């Protein structure tokens, strides 16, 4: 990770306006991206089913690449939510809704919560919807013991990347959590998506039996869910991330310095739809995912801003609290040590 201070160029340019020229999506390219993702995903799913039904249990290894394609389907749906996959809004919305049946993510509900995340990322006064729950050191210390235990459990890697993703995609997305009183659309989105997924699932279970269906579908869903949550986590929870309160908080600064450039190997960049170039995505969410590498090529000063590698991202798991004094994420151990020094329990 680059520890150098942001250059004057990255600090002063009006990036959203500068990146506007990358907004225009290609209908042909976007359609092709859907085809080369949906077709392999369905083919791998079908081959895995055939292997399992014929007692070739080694076929379950195909659930790994299938999960990778499911992650990519989510990225396509994600771009639809930003209006960046197709030039036409209706094409984006209906494509996103259809893909939501495969990803188990209600499109209209998710789009609203994700828009809130983009508008408030890095703003300490507007946490709570569409982000990883992050407390400040002062907020954590003010909690009763039970509250601290709950937060520590929430931040435990087994919960965050194991139980949490399963709950999110299998349970939470079945109800419009966070938008329960926001009108009909969030309810309609979650219910129609659930019904759209349940009907083909019921037909497949009737044909092949519940056991083989779950043996194939559950690993794919859970691996993809864990990968998705991990990506979202490391995109904002890293050493050099930025949180602040207004008036210090500004959209551009938070987007550029509160989102990482997760520099993954080429194969993983493909499966994750370049979402690791997250600082650029937050600067201008209308840039289609397949144009994000071009932005870095044309603006090399953005390459090292918030850059983290896979190995560096692993260290981010222990960063759990925002210290408003030092303006960085810290670990429970650091807070405990500071508390003992100041005779404050941690």
Secondary structure as GFF3:
##gff-version 3
##sequence-region A 1 346
A	DSSP	alpha_helix	8	12	.	.	.	ID=ss1
A	DSSP	alpha_helix	15	18	.	.	.	ID=ss2
A	DSSP	three_ten_helix	19	22	.	.	.	ID=ss3
A	DSSP	alpha_helix	27	53	.	.	.	ID=ss4
A	DSSP	three_ten_helix	57	61	.	.	.	ID=ss5
A	DSSP	alpha_helix	62	81	.	.	.	ID=ss6
A	DSSP	alpha_helix	89	103	.	.	.	ID=ss7
A	DSSP	alpha_helix	107	120	.	.	.	ID=ss8
A	DSSP	three_ten_helix	124	126	.	.	.	ID=ss9
A	DSSP	beta_strand	135	136	.	.	.	ID=ss10
A	DSSP	alpha_helix	137	142	.	.	.	ID=ss11
A	DSSP	alpha_helix	145	155	.	.	.	ID=ss12
A	DSSP	alpha_helix	157	158	.	.	.	ID=ss13
A	DSSP	pi_helix	159	163	.	.	.	ID=ss14
A	DSSP	alpha_helix	164	170	.	.	.	ID=ss15
A	DSSP	three_ten_helix	172	174	.	.	.	ID=ss16
A	DSSP	alpha_helix	184	208	.	.	.	ID=ss17
A	DSSP	alpha_helix	210	234	.	.	.	ID=ss18
A	DSSP	alpha_helix	251	257	.	.	.	ID=ss19
A	DSSP	beta_strand	261	262	.	.	.	ID=ss20
A	DSSP	alpha_helix	266	271	.	.	.	ID=ss21
A	DSSP	alpha_helix	278	283	.	.	.	ID=ss22
A	DSSP	three_ten_helix	289	291	.	.	.	ID=ss23
A	DSSP	alpha_helix	292	298	.	.	.	ID=ss24
A	DSSP	three_ten_helix	300	302	.	.	.	ID=ss25
A	DSSP	beta_strand	307	308	.	.	.	ID=ss26
A	DSSP	alpha_helix	310	314	.	.	.	ID=ss27
A	DSSP	three_ten_helix	315	318	.	.	.	ID=ss28
A	DSSP	beta_strand	321	323	.	.	.	ID=ss29
A	DSSP	beta_strand	328	330	.	.	.	ID=ss30
A	DSSP	alpha_helix	332	341	.	.	.	ID=ss31
###
